[in-house]
Amino acid sequence: MRKLVTAVMALNVVALTIVVLPAHAQGRGGDKAPTAEEIEKKRDAADLDQKYKAALKQTQSDAQTTAKKDPWANMRGPAAGK
């Protein structure tokens, strides 16, 4: 009985090792520093986002300050009251 338990435990250790090794080989990924390319991509994305927000803000402020104009105002007759 003792040999059987030892064999089962050894088999469990081997099976666990087979399961864990591929995950261990992949690593956690958090310990490496970002490359110069990744830093540049983040910087470019932040710059683009900042430009987008500025353009959106400008568009919203233009829409609020500009009075709506009727492009067909001079094409209508004088009796076409609103």
Secondary structure, 3 states (H helix, E strand, C coil): CHHHHHHHHHHHHHHHHHHHHHHHHHCCCCCCCCCHHHHHHHHHHHHHHHHHHHHHHHHHHHHHHCCCCCCCHHHCCCCCCC
